[in-house]
């Protein structure tokens, strides 16, 4: 009977199985005296859904933000010291890092003081080097997209790693090509680059609102109600885009259904009860999920649930006071992760989502106090036609056999999504 005993690891979700040495060979007792980590009886393996072949160069993750800031694990074959690998290291073209800044301050259109910090030695070891801090903005329409410089914050300053600035005292750019950027751009990134070698050292921030930079231009050209006028501009323009609501995946009705439906939905990264629970865009929600796959138009469903586990609807929104504790999930015209073909609107990862969905949230809800315009265009996908995943099981009085080993499975449980 001992020759039929198995010991091993599955792939983490039951999709694969890797037997340990001596498994199903009649010598399973040896597992207690041998090891893979020089400690008798202890066996440690790396478990992945996708098997990583040994002896090959492997990079994980295989995708990330195009602005950088993602840790990359590179593994390859193990070579003895007597066999150094041949390698060619190209010159550094671009180095990326994430700048730190106060999110709540940069989200405000009229902050008194902003502080930007970065790691100076990630740019250069030269303590006397000069840097330029500027802004890059993103804009797109149905056919083209633009990611370009839209403003200059500071020039030829020492690379100290810290910059304090008062937006109200910033001088408008002398470059005539930057004079009208306030018309199209509302968000982007902060960039720090070496003044004399901008192609060697560059640091980017995460995507943020640029309202603090364009405020004076907006007030001059729109008046005191600048936020409402720009919100209405978006409202009219968005109405001319394709209606994507009917193509969306229906929301699960309850939090339990949303957690159980792992094939179609995943946690929304900025409102996850097991991760980032800040819920910046969804105040009052205990947990949010989003559709894992984009629709054919590139859209995405976001569903949020209150403390009792019920789906929060945009139709229940009343006024700005409610928004502080009741901000429901809304569909996005552009998926957060982007979708095929990625390099054209509205399928560009992160940036298209900001342009069509997050920037209007800032302008209409945060700045204009008129969130109704956003909710009229982004009504929560209801759960009326939601079909929960089907669960099933199979029982047998005999053991099930695969084509490799005898597995003692007397009951199998599965989910069909």
ABEGO torsion letter per residue (X at the ends): XAAABBBEBBAGAGABBBBBBGBGAGAAAAAAABBAAGBBGBBBBBBBABBBBBGBBBBOBABBBAAEGBBBBBBBBBBBAABBBBBBBBBBABBBBBBBBBAAAAABABBABBBBBBBAAAABABAABBBBBBBBBBBBBAABBBBBBABBABBGBBBAGBBBBBAAABBBBABAAAAAAAAABABEBBBBBBAABAAABBBBBBBBBAAAAAAAAAAAAAEAAAAAAAAAAAAAAAAABBBAAAABBBBBABAAAAAABAAABBBBAABBAABBAAGAABBGBABBBBBABBBAAGBBBBBBBBAAGBBBBAAABABAAAAAABBBBBBBABBAAEBOAGABOAABBGAAAAAAAAAAAAAAAAAAGBAAAAAAABBBBBAAABBBBBBBBBBBABBBBBAABBBBBABBBBBBX
